[in-house]
Amino acid sequence: MRTFKSIISSLSFISIIIISCSTAFAQFETIRGIELKDGSVISGKILKMNTSEIIIQAKDGKISTYKFDNVQSFIKEGQDVSVTAPVKYHTWEIGPELSFIEYKEPDVMREKGMMYGMGAAYTYHNNVMLKADAKLSYGQVDYQNSGTLDNIDDYMLEIRAVGGYDFKLTPSLMLTPFIGFGYRHLRDELNGRVTSTGARGYLREANYFYSPVGVTLLKDFNKSWIIGLTVEYDLFWKGRQKSHLSNASAAYGDLENNQNSGYGLRGSLMIKKIVGRMSYSLEPFIKYWNIDKSDIQDVIYNGVIWGYGWEPQNNSTEVGLRFNVGF
């Protein structure tokens, strides 16, 4: 009797093992690939999977092992490989840009010239989108008023941080509205220069504080090419314009004016090529600012009020091309 019971128990145990293995094998059979957290997609047959690792055999026969913690999702039978979002979880980008800028104070003056910059950005995507970027550029602009002056050194620094949410409209199309905060600093070095009419120049510094509000649309083409369109409205919070009049004459005090209203607009079209874990992109862009007349402040000369000064209504347009390497 004991022998019969032992045989029955053994058979039951073996049956459980066979059923468990068959179930696991059936589950593996429905999986045709994995997506890693860096955005990479590996197609193939699962040979082994546990809480530590996954072993997968690619169609060309190559066998590779991946840590289970690095796997973001599984690609099931009948599922298009391109169903994953057209972005990686963590992306670093760096690259140069070239642009032409024109600044105008209608009926007063204008400056125009080429700018050469370098930018860097970090972007995080996991339904929620977070991005921080910075750009520093340098160029020389030509000044035109009643007199003229060429090759004025200009420096521009811009720092931004935005957040948004990724809406997957289709397996390969994603819409991301965003909002954030930005700071822009422009340094116009007229100091030490004299115009064609003999007027002495002075250093001008412009500071803008604003909130970018916009949307980005990304289209993925088989994990090889990505096209992105971004449109943005810049909500202008405050500007601070400092005119170093003391550069023209030590008798003058420097003038600071607050700019309280205005707006910005910008747009760009990105074309990105994915090569392994790297990416290379070109992005033509346009930026526009329209800032209203500032408040009025006293102009001090030899310690007394000599007159009044303000920053006129102005606008600037920048058109350029950016190149980025991503990893």
WONORTA-V978122 format. One record per residue. RES is the residue in one small letter. SS is DSSP state (H for helix, E for strand, L for the rest). PHI is phi in radians with two decimals (999 if undefined). OMEGA is omega as a letter, one per 30 degrees, with the letter a starting at -180 (none if undefined). Layout:
res/ss/phi/omega
RES/SS/PHI/OMEGA
RES/SS/PHI/OMEGA
This chain:
res/ss/phi/omega
m/L/999/l
r/H/-1.09/a
t/H/-1.11/l
f/H/-1.10/l
k/H/-1.11/l
s/H/-1.12/l
i/H/-1.13/l
i/H/-1.05/l
s/H/-1.09/a
s/H/-1.12/l
l/H/-1.09/l
s/H/-1.10/l
f/H/-1.11/l
i/H/-1.11/l
s/H/-1.10/l
i/H/-1.08/l
i/H/-1.09/a
i/H/-1.10/l
i/H/-1.12/a
s/H/-1.10/a
c/H/-1.14/l
s/H/-1.12/l
t/H/-1.11/l
a/H/-1.10/l
f/H/-1.09/l
a/H/-1.12/l
q/H/-1.13/l
f/H/-1.10/a
e/H/-1.13/a
t/L/-1.47/a
i/E/-1.75/a
r/E/-2.00/l
g/E/2.93/l
i/E/-2.35/l
e/E/-1.99/l
l/E/-1.48/a
k/L/-1.19/l
d/L/-1.51/l
g/L/1.68/a
s/L/-1.24/l
v/E/-2.05/l
i/E/-2.04/l
s/E/-1.66/l
g/L/2.78/a
k/E/-1.80/l
i/E/-1.31/l
l/E/-1.64/a
k/E/-2.69/l
m/E/-2.63/l
n/L/-2.54/a
t/L/-1.27/a
s/L/-1.80/a
e/E/-2.64/l
i/E/-2.27/l
i/E/-1.91/a
i/E/-2.27/l
q/E/-1.86/a
a/L/-1.27/a
k/L/-1.10/l
d/L/-1.48/l
g/L/1.66/a
k/L/-1.20/a
i/E/-1.86/a
s/E/-2.28/l
t/E/-2.05/a
y/E/-2.28/l
k/E/-1.21/a
f/H/-1.05/a
d/H/-1.17/a
n/H/-1.56/a
v/E/-1.57/l
q/E/-1.54/a
s/E/-2.79/l
f/E/-1.88/l
i/E/-1.75/a
k/E/-1.61/l
e/L/-0.99/l
g/L/1.49/a
q/L/-1.65/l
d/L/-1.19/a
v/H/-1.04/a
s/H/-1.45/a
v/H/-1.23/l
t/L/-1.23/a
a/L/-1.09/a
p/L/-1.38/l
v/L/-2.52/l
k/L/-1.63/l
y/L/-1.12/a
h/E/-2.17/a
t/E/-2.35/l
w/E/-1.89/l
e/E/-2.37/l
i/E/-2.60/l
g/E/3.03/a
p/E/-1.55/l
e/E/-2.53/a
l/E/-2.27/a
s/E/-2.63/l
f/E/-1.97/a
i/E/-2.17/l
e/E/-2.33/l
y/E/-1.99/a
k/E/-2.30/l
e/E/-1.99/a
p/L/-0.86/l
d/L/1.16/a
v/L/-2.14/a
m/E/-2.81/l
r/E/-2.68/l
e/E/-2.36/l
k/E/-2.67/l
g/E/3.00/a
m/E/-1.66/l
m/E/-2.15/a
y/E/-2.23/a
g/E/-2.33/l
m/E/-2.40/a
g/E/-2.21/l
a/E/-2.56/a
a/E/-2.62/l
y/E/-2.17/a
t/E/-2.27/l
y/E/-2.06/l
h/E/-2.23/l
n/L/-2.83/a
n/L/1.22/l
v/E/-1.34/l
m/E/-1.99/l
l/E/-2.28/a
k/E/-2.51/l
a/E/-2.26/l
d/E/-2.56/l
a/E/-2.55/l
k/E/-2.50/l
l/E/-2.20/a
s/E/-2.40/a
y/E/-2.42/l
g/E/-2.89/l
q/E/-2.20/a
v/E/-2.08/l
d/E/-1.85/a
y/E/-1.74/l
q/E/-2.44/l
n/L/-2.48/l
s/L/-1.16/l
g/L/-2.06/a
t/E/-2.27/l
l/E/-2.75/a
d/E/-1.84/l
n/E/1.02/l
i/E/-1.51/l
d/E/-1.23/l
d/E/-2.19/l
y/E/-2.24/l
m/E/-2.36/l
l/E/-2.17/l
e/E/-2.41/a
i/E/-2.23/a
r/E/-2.43/l
a/E/-2.48/a
v/E/-2.34/l
g/E/-2.42/a
g/E/-2.82/a
y/E/-2.37/a
d/E/-1.56/l
f/E/-1.86/a
k/E/-1.49/a
l/E/-1.25/l
t/E/-2.47/l
p/L/-0.97/a
s/L/-2.15/a
l/E/-2.25/a
m/E/-2.30/l
l/E/-2.01/a
t/E/-2.24/l
p/E/-1.31/a
f/E/-2.57/l
i/E/-2.62/a
g/E/-2.98/a
f/E/-2.44/a
g/E/-2.40/l
y/E/-2.34/a
r/E/-2.24/l
h/E/-2.18/l
l/E/-2.17/a
r/E/-2.08/a
d/E/-1.92/a
e/E/-1.62/l
l/L/-1.47/a
n/L/-1.06/l
g/L/1.41/a
r/L/-1.88/a
v/E/-2.23/a
t/L/-1.33/a
s/L/-1.13/l
t/L/-1.72/l
g/L/1.61/l
a/L/-1.29/a
r/E/-1.55/a
g/L/-1.55/l
y/L/-2.62/a
l/E/-1.20/l
r/E/-2.13/l
e/E/-2.20/l
a/E/-2.02/l
n/E/-2.21/l
y/E/-2.03/l
f/E/-2.09/a
y/E/-2.69/l
s/E/-2.08/l
p/E/-1.28/l
v/E/-2.27/a
g/E/-2.81/a
v/E/-2.60/l
t/E/-2.11/l
l/E/-2.01/a
l/E/-2.02/l
k/E/-2.10/a
d/E/-1.77/l
f/E/-1.97/l
n/L/0.97/l
k/L/1.02/a
s/L/-2.06/l
w/E/-2.23/l
i/E/-2.30/l
i/E/-2.03/a
g/E/-2.28/l
l/E/-2.07/l
t/E/-2.19/l
v/E/-2.18/a
e/E/-2.61/l
y/E/-1.97/a
d/E/-1.80/l
l/E/-1.38/a
f/E/-1.42/l
w/E/-1.61/a
k/E/-2.87/l
g/E/-2.22/l
r/E/-2.34/a
q/E/-1.88/l
k/E/-2.04/l
s/E/-1.91/a
h/L/-1.48/a
l/H/-1.08/a
s/H/-1.12/l
n/H/-1.15/l
a/L/-1.37/l
s/L/-2.75/a
a/L/-1.11/a
a/L/-1.27/a
y/E/-1.49/l
g/L/-1.60/l
d/L/-1.22/a
l/E/-1.95/l
e/E/-2.19/a
n/E/-2.19/l
n/E/-1.64/l
q/E/-1.92/a
n/L/-1.92/l
s/L/-2.61/a
g/E/2.74/l
y/E/-2.85/l
g/E/-2.33/l
l/E/-2.36/l
r/E/-2.74/l
g/E/-2.68/l
s/E/-2.70/l
l/E/-2.22/a
m/E/-1.82/l
i/E/-2.13/a
k/E/-2.11/l
k/E/-1.92/l
i/E/-1.65/l
v/E/-2.27/a
g/L/1.12/l
r/L/-1.64/l
m/E/-1.82/l
s/E/-2.48/l
y/E/-2.36/a
s/E/-2.39/l
l/E/-2.03/a
e/E/-2.51/l
p/E/-1.20/a
f/E/-2.55/l
i/E/-2.45/l
k/E/-2.29/a
y/E/-2.42/l
w/E/-2.19/l
n/E/-2.34/a
i/E/-2.04/a
d/L/-1.31/l
k/L/-0.98/a
s/L/-1.39/l
d/L/-1.25/a
i/L/-1.91/a
q/E/-2.21/l
d/E/-1.22/l
v/E/-1.75/a
i/E/-1.73/l
y/E/-2.35/a
n/L/0.93/l
g/L/1.46/a
v/E/-2.19/l
i/E/-1.25/a
w/E/-1.75/a
g/E/-3.14/a
y/E/-2.30/a
g/E/-2.42/l
w/L/-2.65/l
e/L/-1.68/a
p/L/-1.14/l
q/L/-0.98/a
n/E/-2.60/l
n/E/-2.53/l
s/E/-2.45/l
t/E/-2.24/l
e/E/-2.21/l
v/E/-2.14/a
g/E/-2.76/a
l/E/-2.39/a
r/E/-2.01/l
f/E/-2.12/a
n/E/-2.27/l
v/E/-1.91/a
g/E/-1.97/l
f/L/-2.69/none
